Amino acid sequence: MQVAIVKYNAGNVFSVINAVKRLGIEPILTDDAELLAKADRVIFPGQGEASHAMNYLREHGLDKVICGLRQPVLGICIGQQLLCRHSEEGDTDCLGIFPMDVKRFVPARREDKVPQMGWNSLSFPENEKLEIRNEKLEIDNSGIDLFKGVNEGDFVYFVHSYYVPLHEEYTIAQTNFTLDYSAAIHKDNFYATQFHPEKSGMVGARILQNFMEIEN
């Protein structure tokens, strides 16, 4: 399997490379449109500032490349946010794959420190699409596949100041920091997590493995 990781102006890319290697896969880090299009899986990770990241993507034509991908794509952290329509960070128009707007946390209490940094538990929206989980799952090619073997209440690692609100159609996992928000979203071949699976221990490793096994 060929896994391509999008090379752009963002940090924390090499921890994702190492996490994929631990799955026994040697990924490529590239900004080459042809290599990205030919890859079996594409990961769009990173930490950074939304407007600077989008400027880099547009200057290098990567915005059109990412929007045109047809294989499974996984956005991580700012990668999730950039897949959305707009971000309050720098008043930035993003890629628009998800019709959702990224908001900045407004702490409700003094003890709520922004950025959020640490471990939060996952919960899953209760609707017909998501009611069957874990090893009993028999539905193919759905966002629920990303969380096979992951249990309600499992913890994953977050570092961020901005969040994607809940959406009844696209949110596939949620968590809470000052309010409930999307921990993961899914639309068509695009999957995204606000948390860092590459820093989330065995739970994160399972999620990355699930992504590799999603049918194209």
Steps between C-alpha positions, in 0.01 A plus 500: 500500500628847412421765760575863415527772764436852373811715521412862575572781743396323820664344804472158661523312171785270602314355798233389253764346275637303796151385604432367149838323500402326824213344304754345265440750220769726352322826408618772264500870590417692185342806343504340155147495353559181302635308799212616718245399237654154456531418872265246655456720807575868563557653844468878544645571847660794675508770759515866409301814420209473258560804278871428454427136423230584245725758333767233457250248363366749244844624396607141427171387344443247776153634577368372167698177531353416841143584396538273198617191688276194467674250728454502880645819648564560872535854632660539843479806732537807276452258211143449624444872537634580153259249345215717629343806336640782714710554812482785748878470525618783276147525350607231255309340214601135497454207261124473542466123484296507821233776515604585856666803660789474745458699823738620771448371853357763735575378855197500726708458818836626619635147519422436132835578340533555124653328315343179615788262561463148630293183497124504440255214476304421185127454471296413195185667366194289553326461168420214266824534304719465809309270733694183406865514606816309574541139386129462422535754219392361163450828311767571236639832378349719772655744743414257777773270366763739635404402855471122480631361827496843668274523802282774636713688753840413351751783532692674221740795496408857400697824452297786347340840550233467231229238456247368250142518635274198507315416179218247490614359165880520508602460866600139570664553842480778754661620820469794740713798595283794614238356259433189293678506163607271215792274584468336157303564181433306179367578154538269200871402478610770745556418868644735760588511868563800721705281732841355417471122444879485463530620862207303640663169589328173415166669431660732247689212340173309460338802333791536255484127425125529442564782254743283306235227477210718380387389156569746221 
